[in-house]
Amino acid sequence: MEKRIPKKFRRQGWFRNQRLGEKWRKPRGRDSRMRVRARGKPPIVSIGYGSPAVSRGLHPSGFAEVRIHNPKGLEGLDPKKQAVRVASGVGRKTREQIMIKAGELKIKVLNPVRKHETEQEEKASG
Protein backbone atom coordinates (compact mmCIF):
# COMPACT_ATOMS: atom_id res chain seq x y z
CA MET A 1 0.00 0.00 0.00
CA GLU A 2 1.50 3.22 -1.15
CA LYS A 3 1.08 6.19 1.14
CA ARG A 4 2.27 9.47 -0.36
CA ILE A 5 3.05 12.51 1.75
CA PRO A 6 0.14 14.90 1.20
CA LYS A 7 0.77 18.40 -0.10
CA LYS A 8 0.25 21.25 2.38
CA PHE A 9 -2.48 23.46 1.02
CA ARG A 10 -2.42 26.77 2.84
CA ARG A 11 -4.68 29.75 2.40
CA GLN A 12 -3.59 32.85 0.53
CA GLY A 13 -1.51 35.19 2.71
CA TRP A 14 -1.09 32.68 5.56
CA PHE A 15 2.54 33.77 5.99
CA ARG A 16 1.66 37.47 6.03
CA ASN A 17 -1.01 37.56 8.75
CA GLN A 18 -0.85 35.12 11.65
CA ARG A 19 -4.55 35.60 12.40
CA LEU A 20 -5.44 33.96 9.08
CA GLY A 21 -4.00 30.61 10.13
CA GLU A 22 -3.00 27.85 7.74
CA LYS A 23 -6.46 26.38 7.24
CA TRP A 24 -7.41 26.15 3.57
CA ARG A 25 -9.73 28.78 2.08
CA LYS A 26 -10.30 29.09 -1.64
CA PRO A 27 -8.89 32.33 -3.09
CA ARG A 28 -11.79 34.38 -4.49
CA GLY A 29 -10.30 37.78 -5.15
CA ARG A 30 -10.78 39.34 -8.59
CA ASP A 31 -7.08 40.10 -8.96
CA SER A 32 -5.79 37.04 -7.12
CA ARG A 33 -2.85 35.45 -8.93
CA MET A 34 -3.28 32.33 -6.83
CA ARG A 35 -6.88 31.97 -8.06
CA VAL A 36 -5.75 32.02 -11.71
CA ARG A 37 -2.98 29.52 -10.88
CA ALA A 38 -0.12 31.81 -11.86
CA ARG A 39 3.35 30.32 -12.04
CA GLY A 40 5.26 30.58 -8.76
CA LYS A 41 2.14 30.75 -6.62
CA PRO A 42 1.04 28.02 -4.18
CA PRO A 43 -1.13 25.17 -5.46
CA ILE A 44 -4.91 25.21 -5.13
CA VAL A 45 -6.84 22.22 -3.86
CA SER A 46 -8.09 20.13 -6.76
CA ILE A 47 -9.18 16.56 -7.41
CA GLY A 48 -5.86 15.58 -9.01
CA TYR A 49 -4.07 15.75 -5.64
CA GLY A 50 -6.18 12.94 -4.13
CA SER A 51 -4.49 9.99 -2.42
CA PRO A 52 -4.40 6.58 -4.14
CA ALA A 53 -7.65 4.62 -3.81
CA VAL A 54 -5.78 1.72 -2.16
CA SER A 55 -4.54 3.78 0.79
CA ARG A 56 -7.45 6.21 1.10
CA GLY A 57 -9.02 6.28 4.56
CA LEU A 58 -6.31 4.16 6.18
CA HIS A 59 -4.47 5.02 9.39
CA PRO A 60 -0.92 6.35 8.77
CA SER A 61 0.36 2.95 9.98
CA GLY A 62 -1.34 1.34 6.96
CA PHE A 63 -4.05 -0.46 8.93
CA ALA A 64 -7.80 -0.04 8.55
CA GLU A 65 -9.26 1.35 11.79
CA VAL A 66 -11.99 -0.56 13.61
CA ARG A 67 -13.65 1.05 16.65
CA ILE A 68 -14.64 -1.33 19.43
CA HIS A 69 -16.50 -1.00 22.72
CA ASN A 70 -15.83 -4.39 24.36
CA PRO A 71 -13.52 -7.44 24.11
CA LYS A 72 -16.08 -9.28 21.91
CA GLY A 73 -15.41 -6.68 19.20
CA LEU A 74 -11.94 -8.17 18.66
CA GLU A 75 -13.33 -11.45 17.35
CA GLY A 76 -13.11 -11.95 13.61
CA LEU A 77 -10.57 -9.16 12.95
CA ASP A 78 -7.59 -9.62 10.64
CA PRO A 79 -4.41 -8.57 12.52
CA LYS A 80 -2.54 -8.08 9.24
CA LYS A 81 -4.99 -5.54 7.79
CA GLN A 82 -6.97 -4.10 10.71
CA ALA A 83 -6.07 -2.17 13.85
CA VAL A 84 -8.32 -1.39 16.79
CA ARG A 85 -9.28 1.96 18.31
CA VAL A 86 -10.98 1.67 21.68
CA ALA A 87 -14.05 3.94 21.91
CA SER A 88 -13.77 6.97 24.18
CA GLY A 89 -16.68 5.93 26.40
CA VAL A 90 -15.01 2.68 27.45
CA GLY A 91 -13.93 2.53 31.10
CA ARG A 92 -10.51 1.57 32.47
CA LYS A 93 -11.38 -2.01 33.45
CA THR A 94 -12.93 -2.88 30.08
CA ARG A 95 -10.09 -1.12 28.26
CA GLU A 96 -7.54 -3.26 30.13
CA GLN A 97 -9.49 -6.43 29.21
CA ILE A 98 -9.45 -5.32 25.57
CA MET A 99 -5.68 -4.70 25.76
CA ILE A 100 -5.04 -8.20 27.16
CA LYS A 101 -7.20 -9.92 24.54
CA ALA A 102 -5.68 -7.82 21.72
CA GLY A 103 -2.22 -8.89 22.90
CA GLU A 104 -3.24 -12.56 22.74
CA LEU A 105 -4.67 -12.13 19.24
CA LYS A 106 -1.70 -9.96 18.16
CA ILE A 107 -3.98 -7.08 17.11
CA LYS A 108 -2.54 -3.56 17.14
CA VAL A 109 -4.32 -1.07 19.43
CA LEU A 110 -4.06 2.51 18.16
CA ASN A 111 -4.88 4.16 21.51
CA PRO A 112 -3.45 1.85 24.19
CA VAL A 113 -3.48 2.44 27.94
CA ARG A 114 -0.10 3.78 28.99
CA LYS A 115 1.44 3.03 32.39
CA HIS A 116 1.76 6.67 33.43
CA GLU A 117 -1.97 7.22 32.76
CA THR A 118 -3.02 4.38 35.08
CA GLU A 119 -0.53 5.49 37.74
CA GLN A 120 -1.95 9.02 37.73
CA GLU A 121 -5.50 7.66 38.05
CA GLU A 122 -4.49 5.48 41.03
CA LYS A 123 -2.83 8.43 42.77
CA ALA A 124 -5.92 10.58 42.25
CA SER A 125 -8.32 7.94 43.57
CA GLY A 126 -6.11 6.60 46.40
C-alpha positions, 0 to 999 in steps of 0.5 A: 500500500503506497502512502504518499506525503500529502501536499500542504495546502495553505490559504492565501496570505497565511505567511503574512497575517498570523490571524489567518491561520494555515487552514485552507480557504479558496482564493476568491479575489478578482485580482488574485494570482493564486486563483488564476494559478499563476506560475510561482504561486502556491497550489490550489486544492483540486481533485488531481491531488487525491491519495491513491484509492488503495490507501485512502481512509487508512491510518498512517500505519497502513491499517484499517481502523476498527472502533470497538467497545468491548472485548467481543469486538476483537473477534473476527478481525484480521491482525494483518490488515486491521487495527483497533481503536478503543471507543472513548466511552469505554472505562478503564477495566474494560479497556484493560481487558481489551488490551489483554485480549488484543495482545493474545490475538496480536492485534494492534491497538491505536490508543493503548493504555499507557502506564503513566496514565493508570498510575496518575488515576491510582494516585488521584483515587487513592 
